[in-house]
Amino acid sequence: MFGQQLIRFSTRRAFSSSIRQQAHFKEGVYSNLPVKVHNRKIPFGLIHFGFFTLGFLVPFFSSFVQMRKSGLM
């Protein structure tokens, strides 16, 4: 019985932080994002939609190139 309780207490993890660490946390609307959204040189939306547009167009472009090489176009 004591062995089971010892295992149960040793596997429990306590989460705590010091006052010094808490001073670095910013509370707010955009505090949980890993990227900077405001005050950027290039707007975030341009990079975001450009990345997905490029990823969408690459298969069509490569298909066009391969069809052109095979003589189908």
C-alpha angles and dihedrals in degrees: 000000000000090000092057093049091048091054091046093052094043093054094050112102122210118212116207138143135200126244089252092058092046091056090065095055115096120206119212149089099298098030094105097056120103092212132061111254104172129056096019126154091223113036114251093231092058092054093042098050092037091057093051093042091053091048090050095048099045095078092049092049093047090048090051092051093048093047090049091051092050092051098244092121 
